[in-house]
Amino acid sequence: IAREKRAELAHYFETIDEDNSGAISTDELAGAFEVLGVRASRAKIEEMMTQVDEDGSGEVEFPEFLTLMTTRL
């Protein structure tokens, strides 16, 4: 992934991570989708998160977010 694209995605990640925990929760991702006008059911969002949540934390850390944004969407 190009450095510029990675920096752009890092900015998005930080914006979505409202509590600055270093990880995006299902609620945070759902809120971001809503703001962006992306229509996705809660079940679909949870499914997407499960697919990229490599460490099983229930949240998406930045490397997992990169996977989500570059391969799943």
N, C-alpha and C positions, 0 to 999 in steps of 0.2 A: 504494500500500500504506500502510495506517495506521501512524502513528508507533509505536504500541504493538506492533503486529505485527512491524514492522521491528526493534524493540529485542529482542523475544522471539527472532526468528530470528538476530539478531546473537549473542545468548547461546548459542544452539544451535551456531552456526558456531564460536564460540570453544571450546566444549566438544569438538566433533568434531575440531577442528584441534589434535591432541594435541602436535605438535611446535612449535606457535606460529609456523609459517612464513607465516601469512597466506593459506594455501591448503589445501584438503582434497584429499588423495590418494585414489586408489581404495581403498587399504588402510584409511585412516581412515574413509571412508564405509561400507565393508563392515563394519568393526568397530562403527560406530554402529548400522547396521541390525541387526546381530546382537544388540546390547544391547537394542534396542527390540523385538526379536522380529519384525522385518520379514523375511519370506522373499524373498530375491532372489538369483538365481544371480550368480556373478562376471561372467558375460557380460552379464547385464542391467544390473548396476551400471556396468560399463564403457560400455555403450551409453548409459545415462542421462548419464554424465559427458561422453561425446563430444558428445551433443546440446546441452549447455549450455556446453561449453568453447570459448567464442568466440575466445580468443586462441591456442588450440592448444597450451597449456602442458602438457597432460596432467593438470592439477590444476584444481580449481574454486575461484576466488576469490569473495569475498563477493557482488559483483553477480551472478555466475553462479549462486551458491547461492540467491540470492533468486529467480532465474528458475526454478531447479529446484524450489524449495519452493512457488512460487505458481502454476506452470503445468504441471508434470510430474507432481506427486503428487496 
